[in-house]
Amino acid sequence: MNLRIPDASDVLQACPIVHRHLTPIPLIRSLALERHLGLPAHRQVWIKDYGWSPVGSFKVYGALRWMAEHAPTLGDRPVAAHSSGNFASGLAFAARQFGKRAILVMPDTAPKIKFQITQSFGAQVLTYQIATDHLTGIRDQMTRQIAEQEKALQASPYDDPMVIAGNGVGGWEIVQTLQSQQRSLSHFLCAVSGGGLMAGHALAIHAGFPDAKCIGVEPEGADDYRRSLAAQQRTRLDHPSSICDGLLSYDVGQHNWPILREHVPHSVAVSDQQTCDALAWLYRHHGLRAEPSGVVTLAALLQRSVDIDASDGDIVCVLSGRNIDEETFQKYLAQAASSS
Ligand SMILES: Cc1ncc(COP(=O)(O)O)c(C=O)c1O
């Protein structure tokens, strides 16, 4: 297959398109993290909290860029996609902005809040059984069937040049904020699942701070990117397993792999307990909520899974989403408290 791999110019081109619909998401300095890590005064730690987007996650960036590209030729046809829930709400938001219909296929176990946000933008949602999907392939079958029956255009939640470039807009926001304050960047931490979030960000970060180290973070039970790096080829994990419901893709996308391999040579994995601890830490120190998938980067930093000492610049940690049901949130807070 002939793939069109996006580059930094695609990210720059996506900026005005995405910002027509969204205001930039804040980059928040965390003195608490700087203290926790014992950093010298000239090094700062920043969190990019995509929980502040209109759908509570970063996914709206890529969805808006994808929709802007395809809306002119869609006519009355709907868009269809499978998603663990955050791309579903991102695409639902983007579809509404462009006056289009969206049909989403989500796992039966997705948090209620992800169904609610998606439906709040008028999208139609269907569910599939995630437990047996690795055997039945039902998720992809359903999405394809909808595309055929409804003459819908299918969008990929991560394996698409437009989605990657749109996600990169958030990365470019980070670059601009740091450059406007004459900061330098030594480490950039971001979750990797299908890889669209990190691929877009890595393009932007590399363009702005070519010497910064981009580090991927995954749950221990869903570390296909770490395995891919070790094997030097995309490696599929048949049974990804973690409380991080947004980080359970089987492998990284074909469009993402070449970008990740070039710009993200390091990946670390965190345990679900460390993720719960990070969730509780963020809430205690900043009063911020996040979903498990959103805080794996923070977990890696708090645990010092990344060697940050040999460098001198700032550190940016992406919090990718905050969509978690209240009772689950309380359960994980209790789990963190009982382990400390
Ligand atoms: C909150 C959150 N963070 C990270 C990711 C991973 O994004 P990607 O699949 O582009 O790597 C997802 C994917 O659904 C997500 O929902």
The ligand as a MOL file (V3000), in Angstrom:
LIG
                    3D

  0  0  0     0  0            999 V3000
M  V30 BEGIN CTAB
M  V30 COUNTS 16 16 0 0 0
M  V30 BEGIN ATOM
M  V30 1 C -7.3070 9.6110 26.7240 0
M  V30 2 C -6.5360 8.9640 25.6260 0
M  V30 3 N -5.2020 9.0950 25.6500 0
M  V30 4 C -4.4270 8.5340 24.6960 0
M  V30 5 C -4.9930 7.8060 23.6600 0
M  V30 6 C -4.0790 7.1870 22.6470 0
M  V30 7 O -4.1390 7.8350 21.4250 0
M  V30 8 P -3.5220 7.1320 20.1380 0
M  V30 9 O -4.3840 5.9380 19.8280 0
M  V30 10 O -3.5760 8.1700 19.0860 0
M  V30 11 O -2.1380 6.7030 20.4920 0
M  V30 12 C -6.3860 7.6470 23.5970 0
M  V30 13 C -7.0020 6.8890 22.5250 0
M  V30 14 O -8.1910 6.6240 22.5050 0
M  V30 15 C -7.1810 8.2380 24.6040 0
M  V30 16 O -8.5090 8.1310 24.6060 0
M  V30 END ATOM
M  V30 BEGIN BOND
M  V30 1 1 1 2
M  V30 2 1 2 3
M  V30 3 2 2 15
M  V30 4 2 3 4
M  V30 5 1 4 5
M  V30 6 1 5 6
M  V30 7 2 5 12
M  V30 8 1 6 7
M  V30 9 1 7 8
M  V30 10 2 8 9
M  V30 11 1 8 10
M  V30 12 1 8 11
M  V30 13 1 12 13
M  V30 14 1 12 15
M  V30 15 2 13 14
M  V30 16 1 15 16
M  V30 END BOND
M  V30 END CTAB
M  END
